[in-house]
């Protein structure tokens, strides 16, 4: 296997480091790469959509697992798939939708691998109903630091350390995943506007149980009485009888069609996303949204992954990149959420990709992010003056409210706050020390947070 030393960065492009990039194409090559990754260790990497430094390893090895991308078996009656960890959710949708099945959980991009979905224990718009991705994993094969390949199943410590463990327990080779049955590849979508944050939270709390998928775009530049105004979008998989007769959709209800716009330019100047430009965008986006609309039919990419239609959309933040900051606070801590939203609004952070969701029951992964409550994710240009100190203050607020930040999007959290945010951290560290005493599996994230 050839190994070139190349710059490696997360999707936010904020903290690039150089590593030897290795691309195994067989399980044997993956085992060889782990054995020979060197003193700085190695970490598995999928399609590079973790925003921060979780799939980077300065001076060490990074294993690009996208060469292992076979779909091995589909149980079209029972609704399960066995596939390599390098298979993307996009590929699974292409293969599974014509058979009447959909992935159980998808984040805001379908360009993540199954291994990455487990390692970050991704969540989507349906967490209040379906939980995180790992809840639907029936088993996985894990290449550990000693060279063994272990079959790992839910309910065991190794599974709970691996689900959300950011690749630090080993290299996931395959997974068997339980799927979601669907009749069509369209979504039935309801959209409404909320006047402010309290209005939005009340609508979510009162009606989320009616929908499988629910998310709100929130205007974090609005102030005063409009603070937290939002566009709320909820939906379900459209049944066959909801499709108009005689249409292409009715004739081919399970067709998975995508579209792509031109890629973002390779270079854009800093400051393009200023308070003024983002403020204008937010005003337009809010005003053009319907006050209330029900039953609109949307294709799956438009509902789940609108930004996937713009290749390299992360370039719009300029060469300095951006920080994606996501936190969760529990039910009963709504005052903390209100304070944080108010502080972001008063700070005038130019964020046009800001979403609020409700999480349901917590998942068993020791480092899994979701807990029952409210999660806010927002993007901020990294070059914003004073951003580091401001986010440190928000971290303190989140930790003080019993909340946590999402490690798959982090590149800057201070390690002393981690134990307060993740109560099972000591268990994770102990299992990892026993399983991998030489720290073969290492990343920039693990060094920074002493994982």
C-alpha positions as CSV (number, residue, x, y, z in Angstrom):
1,X,0.0,0.0,0.0
2,X,1.3,3.4,-0.9
3,X,1.3,6.0,1.8
4,X,1.7,9.7,1.0
5,X,2.1,12.4,3.6
6,X,-0.6,14.9,2.9
7,X,-2.5,17.7,4.7
8,X,-5.6,16.4,6.4
9,X,-8.4,18.5,7.8
10,X,-12.0,18.3,8.9
11,X,-15.0,19.7,6.9
12,X,-14.7,23.0,8.8
13,X,-11.0,23.3,7.6
14,X,-9.9,25.0,10.8
15,X,-7.0,22.8,12.1
16,X,-5.2,21.1,9.3
17,X,-2.3,18.7,10.1
18,X,-0.2,16.4,8.0
19,X,-0.4,12.6,8.2
20,X,0.5,9.5,6.2
21,X,-2.7,8.7,4.3
22,X,-3.1,4.9,3.7
23,X,-6.0,3.5,1.7
24,X,-6.5,-0.2,2.4
25,X,-8.6,-2.2,-0.1
26,X,-8.9,-5.5,1.8
27,X,-9.3,-6.4,5.4
28,X,-5.8,-7.8,5.4
29,X,-4.4,-4.5,4.2
30,X,-6.3,-2.8,7.0
31,X,-4.8,-5.1,9.6
32,X,-1.3,-4.5,8.1
33,X,-1.8,-0.7,8.2
34,X,-2.8,-0.9,11.8
35,X,0.3,-3.0,12.7
36,X,2.6,-0.6,10.8
37,X,1.1,2.7,11.6
38,X,4.1,3.8,13.7
39,X,4.8,5.6,17.0
40,X,2.2,8.2,16.3
41,X,-0.5,5.7,15.8
42,X,-3.4,5.8,13.3
43,X,-7.0,6.6,13.0
44,X,-9.7,5.5,10.5
45,X,-11.3,8.1,8.3
46,X,-14.3,8.0,6.0
47,X,-15.5,10.8,3.7
48,X,-14.1,13.5,5.9
49,X,-17.4,15.1,7.0
50,X,-16.5,15.3,10.7
51,X,-16.2,19.1,11.1
52,X,-13.3,19.1,13.6
53,X,-10.1,17.1,14.2
54,X,-11.6,13.6,15.0
55,X,-10.2,12.0,11.8
56,X,-6.8,13.7,11.8
57,X,-3.6,12.4,13.2
58,X,-0.6,14.8,13.1
59,X,2.6,13.0,12.2
60,X,0.9,9.6,12.3
61,X,-1.2,7.5,10.0
62,X,-4.8,8.1,8.7
63,X,-6.6,5.1,7.2
64,X,-8.9,6.1,4.4
65,X,-11.5,3.3,4.6
66,X,-13.5,4.3,1.5
67,X,-11.8,1.6,-0.5
68,X,-13.7,-1.0,1.5
69,X,-17.1,-0.2,0.2
70,X,-19.0,-3.5,-0.6
71,X,-22.6,-4.2,0.1
72,X,-22.4,-7.8,1.1
73,X,-26.0,-8.9,1.7
74,X,-29.5,-7.3,1.8
75,X,-32.4,-9.0,3.6
76,X,-35.2,-7.4,1.6
77,X,-37.9,-9.3,3.7
78,X,-36.4,-8.6,7.1
79,X,-35.0,-5.2,6.4
80,X,-31.3,-5.5,7.2
81,X,-28.1,-4.8,5.3
82,X,-24.6,-6.2,5.8
83,X,-22.0,-3.9,4.4
84,X,-18.4,-2.7,4.7
85,X,-17.8,0.3,6.9
86,X,-16.6,2.4,3.9
87,X,-20.0,2.3,2.2
88,X,-21.6,5.7,2.2
89,X,-25.2,6.4,3.2
90,X,-25.6,7.8,-0.4
91,X,-24.7,4.4,-1.8
92,X,-27.1,2.7,0.6
93,X,-29.9,4.9,-0.5
94,X,-29.2,4.2,-4.1
95,X,-29.3,0.4,-3.4
96,X,-32.0,0.2,-0.8
97,X,-34.7,2.7,-1.9
98,X,-35.8,0.7,-5.0
99,X,-36.3,-2.2,-2.6
100,X,-38.6,-0.2,-0.3
101,X,-36.0,0.5,2.5
102,X,-34.3,3.6,3.8
103,X,-31.4,4.1,6.2
104,X,-32.7,4.3,9.8
105,X,-30.9,7.6,10.6
106,X,-29.2,10.2,8.4
107,X,-27.6,13.5,9.3
108,X,-27.6,16.6,7.2
109,X,-25.3,15.0,4.6
110,X,-25.6,11.5,3.0
111,X,-21.9,11.6,2.2
112,X,-20.8,9.9,5.4
113,X,-19.7,6.3,5.7
114,X,-21.3,3.6,7.8
115,X,-18.2,3.4,9.9
116,X,-18.2,7.1,10.5
117,X,-21.9,7.0,11.3
118,X,-21.2,4.5,14.1
119,X,-18.0,6.1,15.3
120,X,-19.7,9.5,15.7
121,X,-23.1,7.8,16.5
122,X,-24.8,10.3,14.2
123,X,-28.2,11.6,14.8
124,X,-30.8,13.1,12.5
125,X,-34.2,14.8,12.4
126,X,-35.8,11.7,13.8
127,X,-33.9,11.3,17.0
128,X,-37.0,11.9,19.1
129,X,-38.5,8.8,17.5
130,X,-35.6,6.6,16.3
131,X,-32.5,7.6,18.4
132,X,-29.0,7.6,16.9
133,X,-27.5,5.4,14.2
134,X,-25.9,2.9,16.5
135,X,-29.3,2.0,18.0
136,X,-30.0,0.3,14.7
137,X,-26.7,-1.6,14.4
138,X,-27.2,-5.3,15.0
139,X,-23.5,-6.2,15.0
140,X,-20.2,-5.0,13.7
141,X,-16.7,-6.4,13.0
142,X,-14.0,-4.4,14.8
143,X,-10.3,-4.6,14.0
144,X,-8.6,-4.0,17.4
145,X,-5.0,-2.9,18.2
146,X,-3.9,-6.5,18.8
147,X,-4.8,-7.4,15.2
148,X,-7.8,-9.4,16.1
149,X,-11.2,-8.9,14.4
150,X,-13.9,-9.1,16.9
151,X,-17.7,-9.4,16.4
152,X,-19.2,-6.8,18.6
153,X,-22.9,-6.7,19.5
154,X,-25.1,-4.2,21.4
155,X,-25.3,-4.5,25.1
156,X,-21.6,-5.1,25.5
157,X,-19.0,-2.7,26.9
158,X,-17.0,-2.7,23.6
159,X,-20.1,-1.8,21.6
160,X,-21.0,1.0,23.9
161,X,-17.4,2.3,23.8
162,X,-17.3,2.1,20.0
163,X,-20.7,3.7,19.4
164,X,-19.7,7.4,19.5
165,X,-16.1,6.5,20.4
166,X,-14.7,8.5,17.5
167,X,-12.7,5.5,16.1
168,X,-10.6,5.1,19.2
169,X,-11.5,1.5,20.0
170,X,-10.5,0.1,16.6
171,X,-11.3,0.1,12.9
172,X,-14.8,-0.9,12.0
173,X,-14.7,-3.2,9.1
174,X,-18.4,-4.2,8.6
175,X,-21.8,-3.6,10.1
176,X,-25.2,-5.2,10.0
177,X,-27.9,-2.4,10.1
178,X,-31.6,-2.6,10.6
179,X,-33.5,-0.5,8.0
180,X,-36.7,1.7,7.8
181,X,-39.4,0.5,5.5
182,X,-40.9,3.1,3.0
183,X,-43.4,3.1,0.2
184,X,-42.0,6.0,-1.8
185,X,-38.8,8.1,-2.1
186,X,-40.8,11.2,-1.4
187,X,-41.5,13.1,1.9
188,X,-44.7,14.7,3.0
189,X,-43.6,17.9,4.6
190,X,-45.3,20.5,6.8
191,X,-43.7,23.9,7.1
192,X,-44.6,26.8,9.5
193,X,-43.0,30.0,10.9
194,X,-42.4,30.6,14.6
195,X,-42.4,34.2,15.8
196,X,-39.6,33.7,18.5
197,X,-37.8,31.1,20.5
198,X,-40.5,30.5,23.0
199,X,-43.1,30.1,20.2
200,X,-40.7,27.6,18.5
201,X,-40.1,25.5,21.5
202,X,-43.8,25.3,22.3
203,X,-44.6,24.1,18.8
204,X,-41.9,21.5,19.0
205,X,-42.8,20.2,22.4
206,X,-46.5,20.1,21.6
207,X,-46.5,18.5,18.2
208,X,-43.2,16.7,17.6
209,X,-44.8,13.3,18.5
210,X,-46.9,13.6,15.3
211,X,-43.9,13.4,13.0
212,X,-41.0,11.1,12.4
213,X,-38.7,14.0,11.3
214,X,-38.6,17.4,12.8
215,X,-36.1,20.3,12.6
216,X,-36.2,24.1,12.8
217,X,-33.9,26.6,11.0
218,X,-33.4,29.5,13.5
219,X,-32.4,33.1,12.8
220,X,-29.6,33.8,15.3
221,X,-29.2,37.4,14.1
222,X,-32.8,38.4,15.0
223,X,-33.0,40.4,18.2
224,X,-35.5,41.9,20.5
225,X,-39.0,40.4,20.3
226,X,-38.0,38.3,17.3
227,X,-35.0,36.6,19.0
228,X,-35.1,33.0,17.9
229,X,-37.6,33.3,15.2
230,X,-37.6,30.2,13.0
231,X,-38.9,28.1,10.2
232,X,-40.1,24.8,11.4
233,X,-40.1,21.8,9.1
234,X,-41.6,18.4,9.9
235,X,-42.2,15.4,7.7
236,X,-42.8,11.7,7.2
237,X,-42.2,9.3,4.4
238,X,-45.0,9.8,1.9
239,X,-47.3,6.8,1.4
240,X,-48.1,5.6,-2.1
241,X,-51.6,7.0,-2.1
242,X,-50.3,10.5,-1.4
243,X,-48.7,10.7,-4.8
244,X,-50.8,12.2,-7.6
245,X,-52.1,9.6,-10.1
246,X,-50.6,9.7,-13.6
247,X,-47.4,11.4,-12.5
248,X,-43.8,10.2,-12.9
249,X,-43.6,9.9,-9.1
250,X,-46.6,7.5,-9.0
251,X,-45.3,5.4,-11.9
252,X,-41.9,5.0,-10.2
253,X,-42.5,5.8,-6.5
254,X,-39.1,4.5,-5.2
255,X,-36.8,6.3,-7.7
256,X,-33.9,8.0,-5.9
257,X,-33.1,11.2,-7.9
258,X,-30.5,13.8,-7.0
259,X,-29.4,17.0,-8.5
260,X,-26.2,19.0,-8.3
261,X,-25.4,22.7,-8.6
262,X,-22.0,24.0,-9.7
263,X,-19.3,23.6,-7.0
264,X,-18.4,26.5,-4.8
265,X,-15.2,28.2,-6.1
266,X,-11.9,26.9,-4.7
267,X,-11.1,30.4,-3.3
268,X,-13.5,32.9,-1.7
269,X,-12.3,35.9,0.3
270,X,-12.7,36.2,4.1
271,X,-15.6,38.3,5.2
272,X,-18.0,37.2,2.4
273,X,-20.3,35.9,5.1
274,X,-20.5,39.1,7.2
275,X,-23.3,40.1,9.6
276,X,-24.8,42.2,6.8
277,X,-24.8,39.5,4.1
278,X,-26.0,36.8,6.5
279,X,-28.6,39.1,8.0
280,X,-30.0,39.7,4.5
281,X,-30.1,36.0,3.8
282,X,-31.8,35.2,7.1
283,X,-34.4,37.9,6.5
284,X,-35.2,36.6,3.0
285,X,-35.2,33.0,4.1
286,X,-37.7,33.7,7.0
287,X,-40.0,35.9,4.9
288,X,-40.2,33.5,1.9
289,X,-41.2,30.6,4.2
290,X,-44.9,29.9,4.3
291,X,-46.7,30.9,7.5
292,X,-48.2,27.4,7.4
293,X,-48.2,24.8,4.6
294,X,-49.0,21.1,4.9
295,X,-48.5,18.0,2.8
296,X,-45.9,19.4,0.4
297,X,-44.1,16.5,-1.5
298,X,-40.3,16.8,-1.5
299,X,-37.6,14.5,-2.7
300,X,-35.4,12.9,-0.1
301,X,-32.3,15.0,-1.0
302,X,-34.3,18.3,-0.7
303,X,-35.7,17.4,2.7
304,X,-32.6,15.8,4.3
305,X,-29.6,17.0,2.4
306,X,-30.1,20.3,0.6
307,X,-26.4,21.3,0.9
308,X,-25.2,18.1,-0.7
309,X,-26.4,19.6,-4.0
310,X,-23.6,22.2,-3.8
311,X,-20.2,20.4,-4.0
312,X,-17.6,21.8,-1.6
313,X,-20.1,24.2,0.0
314,X,-17.7,24.5,3.0
315,X,-15.5,26.8,0.8
316,X,-18.0,29.7,1.1
317,X,-16.5,30.5,4.5
318,X,-13.2,31.5,2.9
319,X,-9.7,30.1,3.5
320,X,-10.0,30.4,7.3
321,X,-12.8,27.8,7.4
322,X,-15.6,27.7,10.0
323,X,-16.6,26.3,13.3
324,X,-19.7,24.1,13.6
325,X,-20.7,24.4,17.2
326,X,-23.3,22.0,18.5
327,X,-24.5,21.5,22.1
328,X,-27.4,19.9,23.9
329,X,-29.1,20.8,27.2
330,X,-31.6,18.6,28.9
331,X,-35.3,19.1,29.4
332,X,-35.9,21.4,32.3
333,X,-32.9,23.5,31.3
334,X,-34.7,25.6,28.7
335,X,-33.5,28.8,30.5
336,X,-29.9,27.8,29.6
337,X,-30.9,27.5,25.9
338,X,-32.7,30.8,26.0
339,X,-29.6,32.5,27.5
340,X,-27.3,31.0,25.0
341,X,-29.5,32.0,22.0
342,X,-29.8,35.5,23.4
343,X,-26.0,35.7,23.9
344,X,-25.4,34.5,20.3
345,X,-27.9,37.0,19.0
346,X,-26.4,39.9,21.0
347,X,-22.9,38.9,19.8
348,X,-24.2,39.1,16.2
349,X,-22.6,35.8,15.1
350,X,-23.2,35.6,11.4
351,X,-24.7,32.1,11.2
352,X,-27.0,31.1,8.4
353,X,-26.9,27.4,9.0
354,X,-28.4,27.1,12.5
355,X,-30.8,24.4,13.5
356,X,-32.7,23.5,16.6
357,X,-34.0,20.0,17.3
358,X,-35.4,17.9,20.2
359,X,-33.6,14.7,21.2
360,X,-35.4,11.7,22.6
361,X,-34.1,8.9,24.8
362,X,-30.4,8.8,25.3
363,X,-28.4,6.2,23.4
364,X,-26.1,3.7,25.2
365,X,-22.8,4.8,23.7
366,X,-20.5,6.1,26.5
367,X,-19.4,9.1,24.3
368,X,-22.7,9.3,22.3
369,X,-23.8,12.9,22.1
370,X,-27.6,12.9,22.4
371,X,-29.4,13.1,25.7
372,X,-33.1,14.0,26.1
373,X,-33.5,17.7,25.5
374,X,-32.7,20.5,23.1
375,X,-29.8,20.6,20.6
376,X,-28.7,23.7,18.7
377,X,-26.1,23.6,15.9
378,X,-24.7,26.6,14.3
379,X,-21.9,27.5,11.9
380,X,-19.6,30.5,12.5
381,X,-16.7,31.8,10.3
382,X,-13.6,30.9,12.2
383,X,-12.1,34.3,11.5
384,X,-14.7,36.1,13.6
385,X,-12.9,38.3,16.1
386,X,-13.0,37.0,19.7
387,X,-14.7,33.7,18.6
388,X,-12.5,31.4,20.7
389,X,-13.1,33.2,24.0
390,X,-16.8,33.5,23.2
391,X,-17.2,29.8,22.6
392,X,-15.2,29.0,25.7
393,X,-17.9,31.0,27.6
394,X,-20.7,29.0,25.9
395,X,-18.9,25.7,26.8
396,X,-19.0,26.8,30.5
397,X,-22.7,27.6,30.2
398,X,-23.5,24.3,28.6
399,X,-21.5,22.3,31.1
400,X,-23.0,24.2,34.0
401,X,-26.5,23.2,32.7
402,X,-25.5,19.6,32.5
403,X,-25.2,19.6,28.7
404,X,-22.4,18.6,26.3
405,X,-20.9,19.5,23.0
406,X,-20.7,17.1,20.0
407,X,-17.2,15.7,19.6
408,X,-17.7,15.0,15.9
409,X,-18.0,18.7,15.3
410,X,-15.4,19.9,17.8
411,X,-11.9,21.1,17.3
412,X,-11.4,23.5,20.3
413,X,-13.1,22.2,23.5
414,X,-10.9,22.5,26.6
415,X,-10.2,19.0,28.1
416,X,-11.1,19.9,31.7
417,X,-14.8,20.3,30.7
418,X,-15.0,16.9,29.1
419,X,-15.7,14.8,32.2
420,X,-18.5,17.1,33.3
421,X,-20.1,16.7,29.9
422,X,-19.6,12.9,29.5
423,X,-20.2,11.0,32.7
424,X,-19.0,7.7,31.3
425,X,-15.6,9.2,30.2
426,X,-13.7,7.3,32.9
427,X,-15.2,4.0,31.7
428,X,-14.2,4.8,28.2
429,X,-10.7,5.6,29.1
430,X,-10.3,2.5,31.2
431,X,-11.6,0.2,28.5
432,X,-9.4,1.9,25.9
433,X,-6.3,1.5,28.2
434,X,-7.0,-2.2,28.5
435,X,-7.8,-2.8,24.9
436,X,-5.1,-0.5,23.4
437,X,-2.4,0.0,26.0
438,X,0.0,1.4,23.4
439,X,-2.6,3.9,22.0
440,X,-2.3,2.5,18.5
441,X,-5.6,4.3,17.7
442,X,-4.9,8.0,18.1
443,X,-6.2,11.2,16.7
444,X,-5.7,14.9,17.1
445,X,-9.0,14.9,19.0
446,X,-7.8,12.2,21.4
447,X,-4.6,14.0,22.1
448,X,-6.3,17.3,22.7
449,X,-8.9,15.9,25.0
450,X,-6.8,13.2,26.6
451,X,-9.2,10.5,25.5
